[in-house]
Amino acid sequence: MNTTSHIRGGQWRHPDAGQHRFNELGFWTDLARQLEDAKFDALFFADVVGLYGNHDGGWASHVRRGLQVPANDPVLLLAALAGATRNIGLAATSSVVQSHPFQFARQMSTLDHLSGGRAGWNIVTSVLDNAHRNFDGDGLTGHDRRYDWADEYTDAVYKLWEGSWDDGALVQDKASGVHADPDKVHKIHHRGERYSIDGPHLSSPSPQRTPVLFQAGSSGRGQQFAAANAEATFIFAPNHAHAAKVAAGVRARAAEAGRLPDDIKVFTGLSFVVGGTEAEAQRKKAELDEYLDLDAVIAHIGGGLGIDLGGLDLDTPLGDVQTEGGRGVLQAIIDSTPGGNPTLADVARYRTEAQQVTGTPEQIADELERWQDAGVDGINIINGILPGSYTDFIEGVLPELRRRGLAQSEYAPGTLREKLFGAGPLLNERHRAAQFRGAFTSENTLSASGVTQ
Ligand SMILES: Cc1cc2nc3c(=O)[nH]c(=O)nc-3n(C[C@H](O)[C@H](O)[C@H](O)COP(=O)(O)O)c2cc1C
């Protein structure tokens, strides 16, 4: 995230941690180049657009500890990183609450143009009450209603990206003076519950048209949304069994939505502590753990659930929690706790331990193979220390993964979508956005084309 303290609360205080420099462009360009040299698929910036829910009765502790505040806009940063890199994918979260789909579609098309087709979008709906209040709302929109909102939002941007400009519309013929062919540029006339957009899209089609689509909710409704929209889903998985369950669930729903199970890649988040020997790895872990702030970790989780967990004893059971916040996370914690009634200590352990692998490069590679066997296609590396978390992984683990054929040594040519899926630069025909291609051939053909407005 374009902030100091993302997930592993407190570790920014480690003497080697550099993430407090997040306001400096040079800090990020150095990291992006380092990851690109190591042939990472993508650099992904999570984002939130508001404060986490109360901890200890208010939000002062979030500010004091830097829990994802202050945080800068990741899309602007990606535009700058596009100029500093040539191959790595550039992905960021943008929530449906934060920008109008017409404006967002234009921003993403611009990023995709500037980066030569390397843009990715993590579609989220924002679980934070404060985020909804920052954008005219009067509180958190209900869980399933947020996904309805995302359905309309994605409809609108797909129409702009896929349907507004036909292939070959941009002529740029200096001899005739024709810049673009008006017969191939269409208004979309989107009329929905929340948005009214005439169009046409103001950007011409970018290399991928639609950025590579990521998604990060894993409740039942979240999986349904992923099945319909995601090309890659980020899952919360405290263990292999849970990952296998969620991955199978998403893939089965994708098949029901007329897609192939492999149309969706499944990524889980893990952090790593690498040592030349197991003892060295454990020593490093103990040293890193000294800087971990468990109360900040709990504030992050409670704030995402919309429950104030501040000041409670670590063995307090979470109880029968009902939340309009993120449900996939809660379910993952409940599922992974024997007896199904996790305490606060379980919550903290889940975040700090279950998502961390400590060991030698061989041990870590073995563990990654077990995640792969559970149906996980890739790893989203959660950092504790920047850039050290990545440097350790690159220098320690990557050579072993390459030896086993589990990590690439070169980039495939083409756009991010081509690199990830080995097919063309555009969304495939099975994706629901494809229905909008050629759907707006004249301004009044919407009802005739059967496309819902
Ligand atoms: C790897 C990963 C990245 C995420 N990134 C974001 C993010 O950047 N911004 C955000 O608001 N939520 C983010 N989330 C949280 C999900 O959006 C949240 O869990 C979801 O809205 C809850 O939906 P669910 O109830 O369907 O699980 C992320 C989750 C995961 C697993």
The ligand as an ORCA input file, in Angstrom:
! r2SCAN-3c Opt
* xyz 0 1
  C      -5.142     -9.777     -0.788
  C      -6.294     -8.904     -0.426
  C      -6.239     -7.585     -0.770
  C      -7.270     -6.725     -0.420
  N      -7.168     -5.441     -0.753
  C      -8.113     -4.585     -0.365
  C      -7.966     -3.236     -0.657
  O      -6.980     -2.836     -1.250
  N      -8.919     -2.383     -0.263
  C     -10.032     -2.801      0.410
  O     -10.864     -1.957      0.735
  N     -10.189     -4.096      0.731
  C      -9.250     -4.980      0.347
  N      -9.369     -6.294      0.665
  C     -10.480     -6.675      1.506
  C     -11.625     -7.161      0.719
  O     -12.054     -6.219     -0.189
  C     -12.693     -7.437      1.711
  O     -12.268     -8.570      2.393
  C     -13.988     -7.656      1.029
  O     -14.568     -6.448      0.718
  C     -14.900     -8.374      1.914
  O     -15.750     -9.027      1.085
  P     -16.353    -10.396      1.501
  O     -17.323    -10.081      2.603
  O     -17.001    -10.856      0.254
  O     -15.220    -11.276      1.947
  C      -8.375     -7.189      0.313
  C      -8.442     -8.529      0.646
  C      -7.424     -9.382      0.270
  C      -7.513    -10.812      0.631
*
